[in-house]
Amino acid sequence: MLKSASGKAARGQVILFTEGGPVSAFTIKVPAAMAGKVEVSPVKGAIAANGFVTVTVTVTSAVAVSTHLTVEPGNIIVTVRYTIKA
């Protein structure tokens, strides 16, 4: 869960890791409706065998956001929730 003042950026991290073999190419898809509100970096890449990559998720919105990111391969769903600080 990410929180910030309305319109201020909130950031969180997701760690993708492999067990055993490498992942030669991964991609993270943000729903089109969230373009401009939810940004992911890196959005694609590779992960070495038994390695990891840290993905930063940034949300900037004037309203609360609840959405899902999809990580391929694997069709892994990551839930992103953003609330406004009172």
MIZAKE-871557 format. One record per atom (N, C-alpha, C): residue in one letter; atom name; x, y, z. Coordinates in pm, whole numbers, always signed. Each point is the difference from the previous one (the first is absolute). Layout:
<rolums>
<rolum aa="a" at="CA" x="X" y="Y" z="Z"/>
...
</rolums>
This chain:
<rolums>
<rolum aa="m" at="N" x="+85" y="-116" z="+0"/>
<rolum aa="m" at="CA" x="-85" y="+116" z="+0"/>
<rolum aa="m" at="C" x="+90" y="+123" z="+0"/>
<rolum aa="l" at="N" x="-30" y="+93" z="-86"/>
<rolum aa="l" at="CA" x="+73" y="+125" z="-10"/>
<rolum aa="l" at="C" x="-89" y="+114" z="+47"/>
<rolum aa="k" at="N" x="+57" y="+98" z="+69"/>
<rolum aa="k" at="CA" x="-76" y="+116" z="+47"/>
<rolum aa="k" at="C" x="+79" y="+127" z="-26"/>
<rolum aa="s" at="N" x="-72" y="+106" z="-37"/>
<rolum aa="s" at="CA" x="+62" y="+132" z="-9"/>
<rolum aa="s" at="C" x="-111" y="+104" z="-3"/>
<rolum aa="a" at="N" x="+39" y="+125" z="+5"/>
<rolum aa="a" at="CA" x="-97" y="+108" z="-13"/>
<rolum aa="a" at="C" x="-51" y="+1" z="-143"/>
<rolum aa="s" at="N" x="-120" y="+48" z="-19"/>
<rolum aa="s" at="CA" x="-62" y="+5" z="-132"/>
<rolum aa="s" at="C" x="+93" y="+66" z="-102"/>
<rolum aa="g" at="N" x="+23" y="-71" z="-112"/>
<rolum aa="g" at="CA" x="+84" y="+54" z="-107"/>
<rolum aa="g" at="C" x="+149" y="-16" z="+21"/>
<rolum aa="k" at="N" x="+42" y="-48" z="+118"/>
<rolum aa="k" at="CA" x="+142" y="-22" z="+27"/>
<rolum aa="k" at="C" x="+36" y="-144" z="-33"/>
<rolum aa="a" at="N" x="+120" y="-21" z="-50"/>
<rolum aa="a" at="CA" x="+44" y="-135" z="-37"/>
<rolum aa="a" at="C" x="+24" y="-86" z="+123"/>
<rolum aa="a" at="N" x="-39" y="-127" z="-12"/>
<rolum aa="a" at="CA" x="+29" y="-102" z="+101"/>
<rolum aa="a" at="C" x="+74" y="-112" z="-71"/>
<rolum aa="r" at="N" x="+104" y="-53" z="+64"/>
<rolum aa="r" at="CA" x="+81" y="-104" z="-63"/>
<rolum aa="r" at="C" x="+8" y="-122" z="+90"/>
<rolum aa="g" at="N" x="+4" y="-115" z="-66"/>
<rolum aa="g" at="CA" x="+19" y="-127" z="+68"/>
<rolum aa="g" at="C" x="+85" y="-89" z="-88"/>
<rolum aa="q" at="N" x="+42" y="-112" z="+54"/>
<rolum aa="q" at="CA" x="+85" y="-91" z="-78"/>
<rolum aa="q" at="C" x="-55" y="-141" z="+4"/>
<rolum aa="v" at="N" x="+23" y="-70" z="-110"/>
<rolum aa="v" at="CA" x="-33" y="-141" z="-14"/>
<rolum aa="v" at="C" x="+129" y="-69" z="-42"/>
<rolum aa="i" at="N" x="+29" y="-114" z="+60"/>
<rolum aa="i" at="CA" x="+121" y="-74" z="-37"/>
<rolum aa="i" at="C" x="-42" y="-125" z="-77"/>
<rolum aa="l" at="N" x="+53" y="-13" z="-122"/>
<rolum aa="l" at="CA" x="-21" y="-120" z="-81"/>
<rolum aa="l" at="C" x="+125" y="-84" z="+12"/>
<rolum aa="f" at="N" x="-15" y="-130" z="+27"/>
<rolum aa="f" at="CA" x="+117" y="-85" z="+11"/>
<rolum aa="f" at="C" x="-23" y="-134" z="-69"/>
<rolum aa="t" at="N" x="+110" y="-66" z="-32"/>
<rolum aa="t" at="CA" x="-7" y="-129" z="-66"/>
<rolum aa="t" at="C" x="+55" y="-107" z="+93"/>
<rolum aa="e" at="N" x="-47" y="-121" z="-19"/>
<rolum aa="e" at="CA" x="+54" y="-116" z="+70"/>
<rolum aa="e" at="C" x="+45" y="-98" z="-106"/>
<rolum aa="g" at="N" x="+126" y="-36" z="+1"/>
<rolum aa="g" at="CA" x="+49" y="-96" z="-97"/>
<rolum aa="g" at="C" x="+51" y="+67" z="-125"/>
<rolum aa="g" at="N" x="-85" y="+10" z="-100"/>
<rolum aa="g" at="CA" x="+42" y="+53" z="-130"/>
<rolum aa="g" at="C" x="-25" y="+149" z="-15"/>
<rolum aa="p" at="N" x="+52" y="+56" z="-107"/>
<rolum aa="p" at="CA" x="-18" y="+143" z="-27"/>
<rolum aa="p" at="C" x="-136" y="+29" z="-64"/>
<rolum aa="v" at="N" x="-36" y="+126" z="-1"/>
<rolum aa="v" at="CA" x="-114" y="+49" z="-79"/>
<rolum aa="v" at="C" x="+62" y="+92" z="-105"/>
<rolum aa="s" at="N" x="-4" y="-44" z="-125"/>
<rolum aa="s" at="CA" x="+69" y="+75" z="-106"/>
<rolum aa="s" at="C" x="-69" y="+132" z="-33"/>
<rolum aa="a" at="N" x="-130" y="+8" z="+24"/>
<rolum aa="a" at="CA" x="-72" y="+125" z="-28"/>
<rolum aa="a" at="C" x="-129" y="+4" z="+82"/>
<rolum aa="f" at="N" x="-16" y="+105" z="+79"/>
<rolum aa="f" at="CA" x="-127" y="+22" z="+70"/>
<rolum aa="f" at="C" x="-55" y="+135" z="-42"/>
<rolum aa="t" at="N" x="-132" y="+14" z="+11"/>
<rolum aa="t" at="CA" x="-66" y="+128" z="-24"/>
<rolum aa="t" at="C" x="-105" y="+21" z="+109"/>
<rolum aa="i" at="N" x="-24" y="+125" z="+33"/>
<rolum aa="i" at="CA" x="-103" y="+35" z="+97"/>
<rolum aa="i" at="C" x="-99" y="+90" z="-72"/>
<rolum aa="k" at="N" x="-126" y="-41" z="+1"/>
<rolum aa="k" at="CA" x="-104" y="+76" z="-70"/>
<rolum aa="k" at="C" x="-83" y="+78" z="+100"/>
<rolum aa="v" at="N" x="-17" y="+129" z="-29"/>
<rolum aa="v" at="CA" x="-85" y="+89" z="+77"/>
<rolum aa="v" at="C" x="-129" y="+18" z="-82"/>
<rolum aa="p" at="N" x="-118" y="-15" z="+61"/>
<rolum aa="p" at="CA" x="-123" y="+18" z="-76"/>
<rolum aa="p" at="C" x="-5" y="+138" z="-67"/>
<rolum aa="a" at="N" x="-52" y="+4" z="-121"/>
<rolum aa="a" at="CA" x="-6" y="+125" z="-77"/>
<rolum aa="a" at="C" x="-72" y="+111" z="+78"/>
<rolum aa="a" at="N" x="-100" y="-36" z="+75"/>
<rolum aa="a" at="CA" x="-77" y="+100" z="+77"/>
<rolum aa="a" at="C" x="+85" y="+66" z="+108"/>
<rolum aa="m" at="N" x="+113" y="-61" z="+37"/>
<rolum aa="m" at="CA" x="+86" y="+54" z="+105"/>
<rolum aa="m" at="C" x="+119" y="+78" z="-55"/>
<rolum aa="a" at="N" x="+9" y="+11" z="-132"/>
<rolum aa="a" at="CA" x="+110" y="+76" z="-63"/>
<rolum aa="a" at="C" x="+1" y="+142" z="+56"/>
<rolum aa="g" at="N" x="+116" y="+46" z="+41"/>
<rolum aa="g" at="CA" x="+12" y="+134" z="+56"/>
<rolum aa="g" at="C" x="-22" y="+4" z="+151"/>
<rolum aa="k" at="N" x="-59" y="-105" z="+55"/>
<rolum aa="k" at="CA" x="-20" y="-8" z="+145"/>
<rolum aa="k" at="C" x="+96" y="-100" z="+64"/>
<rolum aa="v" at="N" x="+26" y="-111" z="-69"/>
<rolum aa="v" at="CA" x="+86" y="-106" z="+52"/>
<rolum aa="v" at="C" x="+116" y="-20" z="-97"/>
<rolum aa="e" at="N" x="+122" y="+12" z="+51"/>
<rolum aa="e" at="CA" x="+120" y="-23" z="-81"/>
<rolum aa="e" at="C" x="+83" y="-109" z="+65"/>
<rolum aa="v" at="N" x="+65" y="-81" z="-84"/>
<rolum aa="v" at="CA" x="+82" y="-111" z="+45"/>
<rolum aa="v" at="C" x="+138" y="+13" z="-63"/>
<rolum aa="s" at="N" x="+105" y="-25" z="+80"/>
<rolum aa="s" at="CA" x="+136" y="+5" z="-54"/>
<rolum aa="s" at="C" x="+87" y="-103" z="+71"/>
<rolum aa="p" at="N" x="+65" y="-90" z="-71"/>
<rolum aa="p" at="CA" x="-6" y="-17" z="-145"/>
<rolum aa="p" at="C" x="-129" y="-72" z="-40"/>
<rolum aa="v" at="N" x="-44" y="+22" z="-121"/>
<rolum aa="v" at="CA" x="-122" y="-63" z="-49"/>
<rolum aa="v" at="C" x="+31" y="-132" z="-71"/>
<rolum aa="k" at="N" x="+128" y="-20" z="-34"/>
<rolum aa="k" at="CA" x="+41" y="-127" z="-60"/>
<rolum aa="k" at="C" x="+147" y="-23" z="+29"/>
<rolum aa="g" at="N" x="+42" y="-125" z="-18"/>
<rolum aa="g" at="CA" x="+140" y="-32" z="+25"/>
<rolum aa="g" at="C" x="+21" y="-149" z="+6"/>
<rolum aa="a" at="N" x="+112" y="-40" z="+57"/>
<rolum aa="a" at="CA" x="+35" y="-140" z="+17"/>
<rolum aa="a" at="C" x="+48" y="-19" z="+143"/>
<rolum aa="i" at="N" x="-9" y="-125" z="+48"/>
<rolum aa="i" at="CA" x="+46" y="-32" z="+134"/>
<rolum aa="i" at="C" x="+87" y="-125" z="-9"/>
<rolum aa="a" at="N" x="+121" y="+8" z="+54"/>
<rolum aa="a" at="CA" x="+93" y="-113" z="-2"/>
<rolum aa="a" at="C" x="-53" y="-114" z="+88"/>
<rolum aa="a" at="N" x="+53" y="-118" z="-21"/>
<rolum aa="a" at="CA" x="-35" y="-115" z="+84"/>
<rolum aa="a" at="C" x="+24" y="+35" z="+147"/>
<rolum aa="n" at="N" x="-98" y="-31" z="+83"/>
<rolum aa="n" at="CA" x="+7" y="+28" z="+144"/>
<rolum aa="n" at="C" x="+25" y="+148" z="+29"/>
<rolum aa="g" at="N" x="-44" y="+86" z="-89"/>
<rolum aa="g" at="CA" x="+19" y="+144" z="+15"/>
<rolum aa="g" at="C" x="-130" y="+72" z="+31"/>
<rolum aa="f" at="N" x="+9" y="+132" z="+5"/>
<rolum aa="f" at="CA" x="-119" y="+80" z="+27"/>
<rolum aa="f" at="C" x="+13" y="+136" z="-66"/>
<rolum aa="v" at="N" x="-112" y="+68" z="-11"/>
<rolum aa="v" at="CA" x="-4" y="+138" z="-46"/>
<rolum aa="v" at="C" x="-101" y="+74" z="+87"/>
<rolum aa="t" at="N" x="+34" y="+122" z="+38"/>
<rolum aa="t" at="CA" x="-90" y="+83" z="+79"/>
<rolum aa="t" at="C" x="-75" y="+93" z="-95"/>
<rolum aa="v" at="N" x="-132" y="-5" z="+6"/>
<rolum aa="v" at="CA" x="-86" y="+79" z="-86"/>
<rolum aa="v" at="C" x="-63" y="+111" z="+85"/>
<rolum aa="t" at="N" x="+10" y="+123" z="-45"/>
<rolum aa="t" at="CA" x="-60" y="+113" z="+70"/>
<rolum aa="t" at="C" x="-135" y="+33" z="-63"/>
<rolum aa="v" at="N" x="-102" y="+11" z="+85"/>
<rolum aa="v" at="CA" x="-134" y="+36" z="-43"/>
<rolum aa="v" at="C" x="-29" y="+139" z="+56"/>
<rolum aa="t" at="N" x="-34" y="+93" z="-89"/>
<rolum aa="t" at="CA" x="-29" y="+137" z="+41"/>
<rolum aa="t" at="C" x="-144" y="+33" z="-38"/>
<rolum aa="v" at="N" x="-76" y="+51" z="+97"/>
<rolum aa="v" at="CA" x="-138" y="+39" z="-25"/>
<rolum aa="v" at="C" x="-13" y="+149" z="+29"/>
<rolum aa="t" at="N" x="-58" y="+73" z="-94"/>
<rolum aa="t" at="CA" x="-30" y="+141" z="+18"/>
<rolum aa="t" at="C" x="-145" y="+20" z="-42"/>
<rolum aa="s" at="N" x="-85" y="+36" z="+95"/>
<rolum aa="s" at="CA" x="-142" y="+12" z="-30"/>
<rolum aa="s" at="C" x="-65" y="+93" z="+102"/>
<rolum aa="a" at="N" x="-106" y="+66" z="-41"/>
<rolum aa="a" at="CA" x="-76" y="+86" z="+90"/>
<rolum aa="a" at="C" x="-109" y="-80" z="+72"/>
<rolum aa="v" at="N" x="-20" y="-125" z="-41"/>
<rolum aa="v" at="CA" x="-101" y="-88" z="+60"/>
<rolum aa="v" at="C" x="+64" y="-134" z="+33"/>
<rolum aa="a" at="N" x="-67" y="-78" z="+85"/>
<rolum aa="a" at="CA" x="+48" y="-134" z="+35"/>
<rolum aa="a" at="C" x="+3" y="-87" z="-126"/>
<rolum aa="v" at="N" x="+95" y="-93" z="-4"/>
<rolum aa="v" at="CA" x="+17" y="-89" z="-115"/>
<rolum aa="v" at="C" x="+13" y="-143" z="+51"/>
<rolum aa="s" at="N" x="-66" y="-92" z="-67"/>
<rolum aa="s" at="CA" x="+18" y="-142" z="+24"/>
<rolum aa="s" at="C" x="+8" y="-66" z="-137"/>
<rolum aa="t" at="N" x="+110" y="-67" z="-28"/>
<rolum aa="t" at="CA" x="+20" y="-60" z="-132"/>
<rolum aa="t" at="C" x="+90" y="-122" z="+12"/>
<rolum aa="h" at="N" x="+18" y="-67" z="-111"/>
<rolum aa="h" at="CA" x="+85" y="-118" z="-6"/>
<rolum aa="h" at="C" x="+104" y="+18" z="-109"/>
<rolum aa="l" at="N" x="+123" y="-40" z="+29"/>
<rolum aa="l" at="CA" x="+105" y="-8" z="-100"/>
<rolum aa="l" at="C" x="+13" y="-148" z="-37"/>
<rolum aa="t" at="N" x="+36" y="-28" z="-124"/>
<rolum aa="t" at="CA" x="+20" y="-138" z="-42"/>
<rolum aa="t" at="C" x="+145" y="-20" z="-40"/>
<rolum aa="v" at="N" x="+63" y="-100" z="+61"/>
<rolum aa="v" at="CA" x="+139" y="-33" z="-30"/>
<rolum aa="v" at="C" x="+1" y="-124" z="-88"/>
<rolum aa="e" at="N" x="+65" y="+10" z="-115"/>
<rolum aa="e" at="CA" x="+15" y="-112" z="-92"/>
<rolum aa="e" at="C" x="+149" y="-32" z="-13"/>
<rolum aa="p" at="N" x="+41" y="-124" z="-10"/>
<rolum aa="p" at="CA" x="-85" y="-117" z="-10"/>
<rolum aa="p" at="C" x="-57" y="-39" z="+136"/>
<rolum aa="g" at="N" x="-103" y="-80" z="-4"/>
<rolum aa="g" at="CA" x="-59" y="-52" z="+122"/>
<rolum aa="g" at="C" x="-136" y="+56" z="+35"/>
<rolum aa="n" at="N" x="-41" y="+109" z="-68"/>
<rolum aa="n" at="CA" x="-128" y="+63" z="+29"/>
<rolum aa="n" at="C" x="-14" y="+27" z="+151"/>
<rolum aa="i" at="N" x="+106" y="+57" z="+58"/>
<rolum aa="i" at="CA" x="+2" y="+31" z="+143"/>
<rolum aa="i" at="C" x="-69" y="+135" z="+21"/>
<rolum aa="i" at="N" x="-95" y="+3" z="+92"/>
<rolum aa="i" at="CA" x="-76" y="+122" z="+28"/>
<rolum aa="i" at="C" x="+55" y="+67" z="+125"/>
<rolum aa="v" at="N" x="+28" y="+129" z="-10"/>
<rolum aa="v" at="CA" x="+45" y="+81" z="+113"/>
<rolum aa="v" at="C" x="-107" y="+107" z="+23"/>
<rolum aa="t" at="N" x="-55" y="+4" z="+119"/>
<rolum aa="t" at="CA" x="-103" y="+97" z="+33"/>
<rolum aa="t" at="C" x="+65" y="+128" z="+52"/>
<rolum aa="v" at="N" x="-45" y="+114" z="-52"/>
<rolum aa="v" at="CA" x="+48" y="+131" z="+42"/>
<rolum aa="v" at="C" x="-118" y="+77" z="+57"/>
<rolum aa="r" at="N" x="+15" y="+45" z="+126"/>
<rolum aa="r" at="CA" x="-105" y="+81" z="+62"/>
<rolum aa="r" at="C" x="+64" y="+130" z="+48"/>
<rolum aa="y" at="N" x="-65" y="+110" z="-36"/>
<rolum aa="y" at="CA" x="+49" y="+132" z="+36"/>
<rolum aa="y" at="C" x="-113" y="+74" z="+70"/>
<rolum aa="t" at="N" x="+29" y="+54" z="+117"/>
<rolum aa="t" at="CA" x="-99" y="+78" z="+74"/>
<rolum aa="t" at="C" x="+54" y="+140" z="+26"/>
<rolum aa="i" at="N" x="-92" y="+90" z="+23"/>
<rolum aa="i" at="CA" x="+34" y="+141" z="+27"/>
<rolum aa="i" at="C" x="+12" y="+19" z="+150"/>
<rolum aa="k" at="N" x="+110" y="+63" z="+44"/>
<rolum aa="k" at="CA" x="+17" y="+33" z="+142"/>
<rolum aa="k" at="C" x="-102" y="+105" z="+40"/>
<rolum aa="a" at="N" x="-54" y="-16" z="+116"/>
<rolum aa="a" at="CA" x="-97" y="+96" z="+50"/>
<rolum aa="a" at="C" x="+69" y="+121" z="+57"/>
</rolums>
